[in-house]
Amino acid sequence: MSRPIGSANKERPFADALRIALRSRPLALRRVADQLLDKAEQGNLAYIHELIDRLDGKAVQVVDQRDVPIEQLSDAELYRIAASGKLAPEMEMLLLPPAKVRSEGSS
């Protein structure tokens, strides 16, 4: 896990040690990158994910904001619901359909 954003701890001793080692062995990093590419080319998903994360950045989690408690709805949203008696079309699909009432004779 990485440091929190804005963390005061800017020391990165392992990264510093790696940079020092790479100065004395400049081709080592290239060989490591080549191995990463070779494994990804062979279809190894762990290496493919690592490569994607390094190139595009790690994927962020998407939070669905549609399922909002009534307390968090804006005044405009509440007014629209009260005035029309219904939700906006994109919100209606989130509602559960009414339960079917069964008569006593049916199973």
N, C-alpha and C positions, 0 to 999 in steps of 0.2 A: 504494500500500500504506500502510496506516495505521501509526501508532506502536505499538510493542509495549505490551501492558498493563503498567502499572507503570513506564513509561518516565519518567525524571527530566526529560526535555526537554519542558517544558510550553509553550514558546513556539510560537505559531502565527501567524507574521507575515502570511500571506496571509489567514487568517480575520479577523485584526484589521483589515487594510486594507479588506476587504470590508464589515465592520461600519461602519467610518468612512464609506465611500462610500454605504452604504445609509441612513445617518442624513441625508445631504444629498439623497438621492433615494428617499424611502420607497416610491414606487409601482414602482420598478424591480424589486424582488423579486417583487411581485405579477404584473408583466408576464412575468417569466421563468417563474414557476409556471404562468401561463396558457398560455404557449407549450409547456411540457412536457406539460400536459394535452391541448392541441390535437393535438400529434404522437402522443401515446399513443392518443387517440380515433381517429386516422386509421389505426391499426393498426401503427405503427412499433414493432417489438419492442424495440429498444434503449431507447426512451423508456418503453415499458411496464415493462421490467425495472427501469429507474431509478426509476420511480414506486413499484413494489412494494418495491424495496430501501429506499426512503426511508420508506415507510409501515410495512412489517412488519419491516424489518431484513434484512440479507443472509442468504440461506439457509446453514445450517451443513452441513458434510459429515458424513454418517452413516458411522460405522465399524462394520463387521460384526465382532462379537466371537465369533461362533460357530466360526470356523476358527482354533482355538487350538492351538499346539504342546503336546504332552503335558507338557512341563516346566511349563507355565503352568496346567494343570488343578489344581483344588483336591483335597485329600485325599478329601473327600466324593465328588467326581466320580469319582476313580480307584477308590475303594472300590465305588461303585455299578457301575462297569464290570466290576471284578473279580468281584464277588459275583453279578451276574446274567449275566455273559457277553455283555452287549449294552449299547448306548447308550440314552439316553433317546430317545423317539420323535422329538423335534424335532432331535436330533443325527444320527439314522440317515439322514435324507434327504441329509445332506452327504457320505455315503460313496459311493464309486464302486462300481457292481455288479461282481461277479467277472467276469473275462474268460472268454469261452467258449473251450473247448479244441476245436480242429478236428482231426479225424482226417486221416491222410495222404491218403486217397482223396478228401476233399472239398476244394472250392476256396473 
